């Protein structure tokens, strides 16, 4: 490991920066190394064109994921909702919940390993509830042999199947959806997002997905993705990750 700690936090206002500085000061005092994206990572340039933002969003995603791989602990600041921070939290959690059933240890043992590697600071109640509900609900399996599309209109029952493509509702930007996206991304489980009120995912977290559907009938989404999947199997489409922005 190159660093002892990964600091997951928004860093877009004075309060964010003050909280991060307090964490960094404490770590410096005990001589514990850390990676802080605000200093070491790639910062999104908001003046770029939409296409360039997508490219830079992908670079930021790759940079932060590579850094998390180089850390053995995460310090996660949940004092307010931030899509990138929640995505990173989901990615970190996924390291301790293995989708391959033959290698699964007990849930209790998995969570013990997670708890020893994760420190959540100053969480607001909404996000803390999202995190705990995610841990209670999520279950993974690798048993279904056939392809299918799973459209999640809510997050009350999360049974994640490694053989499905997921389409996640991002209306109202629920915190648990960002945690789930990080979780799916870690396990290489493909996902799209959809919204009925033109609320798209953030630039960073959307870089992890395959595309976004806006104001599209749910049955049309399922038919479209199933059709694309069969075309790929027939060798008529070469790109596994099809970016599908449907207006």
Secondary structure, 3 states (H helix, E strand, C coil): CCEEEEEECCCCCHHHHHHHHHHHHHHHHCCCCEEEHHHHCCCCCCCCCHHHHHHHHHHHHHHHHHHHHCEEEEEEECCCCCHHHHHHHHHHHHCCCCCCHHHCCCHHHHHHHHHHHEEEECCCHHHHHHHHHHHHHCEEECCCCCCEEEEECCCCCCEEECCEEEEEECHHHCHHHHHHHHHHHHCCCCEEEEECCCCCCCHHHHCCCCCEEECCCHHHHHHHHHHHHHHHHCCCCCCCCCCCCEC
